[in-house]
Amino acid sequence: MQRRTFITSSLVTAAGLALSFPTLAQVAGVNDAINKAGRQRMLTQRLAKAYLQIGLDIETETSKKILDQSMSSFDRQLVELHAFAPTADIRNNLSIMEKTWQEYKQTLVGKAPNPGDARLVLKHSETLLHMADEVTTQLEKHAGSSTGKLVNLAGRQRMLSQRLAKLYQATNWNIAPGNTASNIESTRKEFSAAMQTLQAASGSNTRLKDELLLAQSQWAFFESALRHSNDGKLQRQSASNVATTSERILEVMDKITSMYQQLAV
């Protein structure tokens, strides 16, 4: 019964997750910067997922809130990262990111979701993902610490959850590129392998171990929903389950990322 509660309660937490992100503030340090840059990486995928769900009429009102809040979060964190950027290369990459972000944002809000624009959304989400990943990796290298690597790895799990949901919904709308099935499979494997690494790195931290166990249970639900893409009458319910469980696992992984960040404090 408790596991079922996680799925249904995510309808409530989904719209509220972005609100739990900190308001505009200075970046506290390099690990905080890694966390926020990694969150930008996640938002590139979450925005596309929400757009597709609106177009498919899946959890529509919640998806609209996710879209609005995710755009606000991306704008805010881009300003924060610009202010913190510790090297000229990182500042330059953030400036390039900002230009691509403006193009992406215009496509997201220009008109009602439709298959033609949805394909452009998918393209922008991939381009911006690679840019955000580059900035996150640069910050991790600048930190030069094992904690920075763990913050990046845990933060990447947030992105993978949203990427899987995005690819699933794109398939559901019949607009997915031809290599989507293999991308879903490789992303699943990457997520599972990273969970094992994070669990091994949790040491004797009981709170961290508990949150990782919760994330693992949510991952099981998420994987189950992803496998039901061709079940005919169940397809719409499966799409809704993907929407909700992807938000729940995102919430848990965001908390875990912050916990790894705090290990350096």
C-alpha positions in Angstrom: 0.0 0.0 0.0 2.8 2.4 0.8 4.3 1.9 -2.6 1.0 2.7 -4.3 0.9 5.9 -2.2 4.2 7.0 -3.7 2.7 6.9 -7.2 -0.5 8.8 -6.4 1.2 11.3 -4.1 3.5 12.3 -6.9 0.6 14.1 -8.5 0.8 16.5 -5.6 4.6 16.8 -5.4 5.1 17.1 -9.2 3.8 20.7 -9.3 5.5 21.6 -6.1 9.0 20.3 -6.8 10.2 23.4 -8.7 8.9 25.5 -5.8 11.2 23.6 -3.4 14.2 24.9 -5.4 16.0 27.8 -3.7 15.0 31.3 -4.8 17.6 33.6 -6.5 20.7 33.5 -4.4 24.5 33.5 -4.7 26.0 30.1 -5.4 27.4 28.9 -2.0 30.5 27.2 -3.5 31.7 25.0 -6.2 29.7 21.9 -5.1 26.6 24.1 -5.0 27.4 25.2 -8.5 27.8 21.6 -9.7 24.4 20.9 -8.1 22.7 23.8 -9.9 24.4 23.2 -13.2 23.3 19.6 -13.0 19.8 20.8 -12.2 19.9 22.9 -15.4 20.9 19.7 -17.2 17.8 18.0 -15.8 15.5 20.9 -16.6 16.4 20.7 -20.3 14.7 17.3 -20.3 11.9 18.0 -17.9 10.8 21.0 -20.0 10.5 18.8 -23.1 8.7 16.1 -21.1 6.1 18.6 -19.8 5.6 20.0 -23.3 5.0 16.6 -24.8 2.6 15.7 -22.0 0.6 18.8 -22.6 0.4 17.9 -26.3 -0.7 14.4 -25.4 -3.2 15.6 -22.7 -1.4 13.6 -20.1 -1.6 15.1 -16.5 -2.2 18.4 -18.4 -2.7 20.9 -15.6 0.2 19.5 -13.6 2.4 19.5 -16.8 1.6 23.1 -17.4 2.7 24.0 -13.9 5.9 22.0 -14.4 6.6 23.8 -17.6 6.1 27.3 -16.2 8.1 26.6 -13.0 10.9 24.8 -14.8 11.4 27.8 -17.2 11.5 30.1 -14.2 14.0 27.9 -12.4 16.2 27.7 -15.5 16.2 31.5 -16.0 17.1 32.0 -12.3 19.8 29.4 -12.0 21.5 30.7 -15.3 21.9 34.1 -13.7 23.3 32.5 -10.5 25.8 30.4 -12.4 26.9 33.4 -14.5 27.6 35.3 -11.3 29.7 32.5 -9.9 31.5 31.2 -13.0 35.1 30.6 -11.8 36.8 30.5 -15.2 36.6 32.3 -18.5 35.7 29.0 -20.3 32.8 28.4 -18.0 31.5 31.9 -18.5 31.8 31.6 -22.2 29.9 28.3 -22.3 27.2 29.8 -20.1 26.8 32.7 -22.6 26.5 30.2 -25.5 23.9 28.3 -23.4 21.9 31.4 -22.8 21.5 32.0 -26.6 20.3 28.4 -27.2 18.0 28.7 -24.1 16.2 31.7 -25.6 15.5 29.7 -28.8 14.3 26.7 -26.8 12.1 28.8 -24.6 10.5 30.5 -27.6 9.6 27.2 -29.0 8.1 26.0 -25.7 5.8 29.0 -25.3 5.3 30.2 -28.9 2.0 28.3 -29.5 0.0 25.3 -28.3 2.0 22.0 -28.4 1.9 20.3 -31.8 3.9 17.5 -33.5 5.9 19.9 -35.7 7.1 22.1 -32.8 7.5 19.0 -30.6 10.2 17.7 -32.9 12.0 21.1 -32.6 11.6 20.9 -28.8 13.3 17.5 -28.8 16.1 18.9 -30.9 16.6 21.9 -28.6 16.4 19.7 -25.5 19.3 17.6 -26.8 21.5 20.6 -27.8 21.0 22.3 -24.5 21.5 19.1 -22.6 25.0 18.7 -24.0 25.8 22.3 -23.2 24.6 22.0 -19.6 26.5 18.7 -19.2 29.7 20.4 -20.4 29.3 23.2 -17.8 28.6 20.7 -15.1 31.7 18.6 -16.0 33.8 21.7 -16.1 32.7 22.7 -12.6 33.4 19.1 -11.4 36.9 19.3 -12.8 37.4 22.7 -11.2 36.3 21.3 -7.8 38.8 18.4 -8.2 37.2 16.4 -5.4 35.5 13.1 -4.9 32.5 14.9 -3.4 32.2 17.0 -6.6 32.1 13.7 -8.6 29.3 12.3 -6.4 27.3 15.5 -6.6 27.6 15.4 -10.4 26.7 11.6 -10.6 23.7 12.0 -8.3 22.6 15.1 -10.1 22.8 13.3 -13.4 20.3 10.7 -12.2 17.7 13.5 -12.0 18.4 14.2 -15.7 18.2 10.6 -16.7 14.8 10.2 -15.1 13.4 13.1 -17.1 15.1 12.0 -20.3 13.5 8.6 -20.0 10.1 10.1 -19.5 10.7 12.5 -22.4 11.7 9.7 -24.8 8.7 7.6 -23.7 6.2 10.4 -24.3 7.9 11.2 -27.7 7.4 7.6 -28.7 3.8 7.8 -27.4 3.2 10.8 -29.7 4.9 9.0 -32.7 7.5 11.8 -33.1 10.5 10.0 -31.6 13.7 9.6 -33.7 14.5 6.1 -35.0 17.2 5.4 -32.3 14.9 6.2 -29.4 14.4 2.5 -28.3 18.1 2.0 -28.0 18.5 5.4 -26.2 15.9 4.3 -23.7 17.7 1.0 -23.0 21.2 2.6 -22.7 19.7 5.3 -20.4 18.1 2.6 -18.2 21.4 0.8 -17.9 23.3 4.0 -17.0 20.8 4.9 -14.3 21.0 1.4 -12.7 24.8 1.4 -12.8 25.0 4.8 -11.2 22.6 3.8 -8.4 25.0 1.0 -7.5 27.9 3.4 -7.4 26.0 5.9 -5.2 25.0 3.1 -2.8 28.6 2.0 -2.5 29.7 5.6 -1.8 27.0 6.2 0.9 29.3 4.6 3.5 27.8 4.6 7.0 25.4 7.5 6.4 22.1 6.1 7.4 19.9 8.9 6.1 21.6 8.7 2.7 21.2 5.0 2.6 17.5 5.3 3.4 17.0 7.9 0.6 18.9 5.7 -1.9 16.6 2.8 -1.0 13.6 5.0 -1.6 15.0 6.0 -4.9 15.6 2.4 -5.8 12.0 1.5 -5.0 10.8 4.5 -7.2 13.0 3.3 -9.9 11.3 -0.1 -9.9 7.9 1.6 -10.4 9.3 3.8 -13.1 10.8 0.9 -15.0 7.5 -1.0 -14.8 5.6 2.0 -16.3 8.2 2.3 -19.1 7.7 -1.3 -20.1 4.0 -0.9 -20.8 4.2 1.3 -23.8 2.4 -1.1 -26.2 -0.4 -2.3 -24.0 -3.2 -0.8 -26.1 -6.0 0.1 -23.6 -3.4 0.6 -20.9 -1.2 2.9 -22.9 -2.8 6.1 -21.6 -2.6 5.0 -18.0 1.0 3.9 -18.5 1.8 7.4 -19.9 0.3 8.9 -16.8 2.3 6.6 -14.6 5.5 7.6 -16.4 4.6 11.2 -15.9 4.0 10.8 -12.1 6.7 8.4 -11.2 9.4 10.4 -13.1 8.5 13.3 -10.9 8.7 11.3 -7.7 12.1 9.8 -8.5 13.3 13.3 -9.5 12.2 14.6 -6.1 14.1 11.9 -4.3 17.2 12.2 -6.4 17.2 16.0 -6.0 17.3 15.5 -2.2 20.1 12.9 -2.5 22.2 15.2 -4.6 21.9 17.9 -2.0 22.9 15.4 0.7 26.0 14.5 -1.2 26.7 18.2 -1.6 26.5 18.7 2.1 29.1 16.0 2.7 31.8 18.6 1.9 30.4 21.2 4.3 
